[in-house]
Amino acid sequence: MNPRPAPFALLLALAALSGCAVSDDGSLDAQAGAAAPTCLVHQAKAPGSRYTASERADTKSVLERMRYYTANGTKDFCDGRPATGTDRRWTDLYTALGGDRAHLAATARTP
């Protein structure tokens, strides 16, 4: 029997309670300068520990990533190219934490 993934709310609660600092490696480029981006930029780095460290993940960073892909994930990439392997690692993490695949462009989904 395969264990069920931990619910997103549980992961957030654990992260909030841990109070542990995590490194700033592999930060999401959420296009902070654009209130509502019209297209996506390719992510330069794979998700860092601030997003992937389970109970030590940074809650604010995790929520920012979830919000970013929920609001913008179906948009095309600005350069017109498909998602890279790095982009897919970000979207795979989004869905692993309960994000709806419907909020992602077909090119950003892992089959």
N, C-alpha and C positions, 0 to 999 in steps of 0.2 A: 504494500500500500504506500502510495506517495503522500508525503505530508503536504498539507495545504500551505500556501505561502501566508505569511503573517499579514493580517489586515493592515491597510495603510494607516489607519488611525492608531493602531497599536505601535507601529514603527515610529510614528510622530511622537506619541506619548513617551516612548522609551528615549527618543532623542532629546526631548525637552527635559526629561528628568535626569539624564546622564550628566549634563553640565560639562561634558568633556569637550575640549577644543579639538578641532580637526584641521588638517593642513588645507591650504588654499590651492592645491594642485588641481588641474583639470576643471577650471571654472567654466560655467555656462556663459556663452556670449548671448545674452538675452536682449541685445540691442537696446540698452538702457536709454540711449538718447532719443529713441523713437517711442512716442506714446503708444502708437499702434503700428507696428511695422507692416509694410505692404508686401514684404517677401522675407524669406528666411536666409540667414547667412549660414555657411557650413561651419560646424564646430571644429576648432583647430586641435583640441585635445580631448581625449576620452574622459568620461566622468571621473572626477577625483574623489578622494575619501570623504570630502564634505557632503557628498551625495550618496556614497556607497558604503559607508562605515556602519551600517545597521543602526544599532542603538547609539552609536557615537556620531551619527550624521548630524549635520547642522540643520535644524528644523527650518529656519528661515530660507536657507538655500534650497532645500527639498521642496518647500511650498512654492518658491519662486519658479523652480523648474516645472512643477506640475501646472502652475498657472500659465506659464509661457507656452507650453505645448497644447494645453487645453484651448487657449485663445488663438494660437497662431499655427498650430501643427499642420493644418491642411493647406497652408500657403505654399506656393512654389518657392524654390531657391532663387535668390536674386540673379545668379549667373545662369539660370536655366538648366543647370545640370542636375542629375539625380543625386539622391543622398549618398554620402560616402559610408564606408564601414564605421567611421567614427560617429557620424550622424546617427547611424542605426544603433550604436551602443547607447546613445542618449535616449532614443525613442524606445528601445527595449527596456531600459530602466524605468521609463515613464509607465509603460504597460505592466511591468513587473510589480509596481507599487499601486496598481489599480486604475491607472489612466485608461480611458476608453480608446480603443484602436480607431474608432470613428473620428477622433480628433487629430489623426495623423494622415498625411498624404500617402497615397498608395506606394509611392517610391521610397518612403521613409519606414515602411513596415518590414519587419522580418517575417518571411513566410512561415 
